[in-house]
Amino acid sequence: RPQPFEYKARYPVLKRVDLPANPYDVPPGTDQQKMWDRQRQASR
């Protein structure tokens, strides 16, 4: 299950993820690549 926030003492902080402009530049096997694969399958 994704954990988009880091919980600090005063308030939660949103974690940042760097994504390349081109989905094919993401290294294979990473969570980011799996996300792009799911989106590509859904768009068919």
C-alpha positions as semicolon CSV with decimal commas, in nm:
position;residue;x (nm);y (nm);z (nm)
1;R;0,000;0,000;0,000
2;P;0,146;0,341;-0,095
3;Q;0,264;0,571;0,182
4;P;0,251;0,919;0,022
5;F;0,324;1,111;0,344
6;E;0,607;1,130;0,597
7;Y;0,453;1,210;0,933
8;K;0,659;1,477;1,111
9;A;0,610;1,614;1,462
10;R;0,383;1,900;1,355
11;Y;0,226;1,794;1,025
12;P;0,252;1,536;0,744
13;V;0,488;1,607;0,454
14;L;0,412;1,479;0,103
15;K;0,693;1,262;-0,038
16;R;0,821;1,378;-0,377
17;V;0,895;1,133;-0,657
18;D;1,096;1,231;-0,963
19;L;0,946;1,100;-1,285
20;P;1,107;1,151;-1,626
21;A;0,915;1,318;-1,906
22;N;0,941;1,002;-2,116
23;P;0,805;0,683;-1,950
24;Y;1,058;0,472;-2,139
25;D;1,345;0,641;-1,948
26;V;1,238;0,477;-1,618
27;P;1,468;0,188;-1,517
28;P;1,300;-0,154;-1,559
29;G;1,170;-0,336;-1,253
30;T;1,118;-0,022;-1,043
31;D;0,785;0,076;-0,889
32;Q;0,770;0,368;-1,133
33;Q;0,806;0,133;-1,431
34;K;0,530;-0,092;-1,299
35;M;0,304;0,216;-1,267
36;W;0,370;0,313;-1,632
37;D;0,306;-0,046;-1,743
38;R;-0,034;-0,045;-1,569
39;Q;-0,127;0,288;-1,730
40;R;-0,022;0,164;-2,074
41;Q;-0,229;-0,155;-2,032
42;A;-0,533;0,046;-1,917
43;S;-0,517;0,276;-2,221
44;R;-0,545;-0,011;-2,471
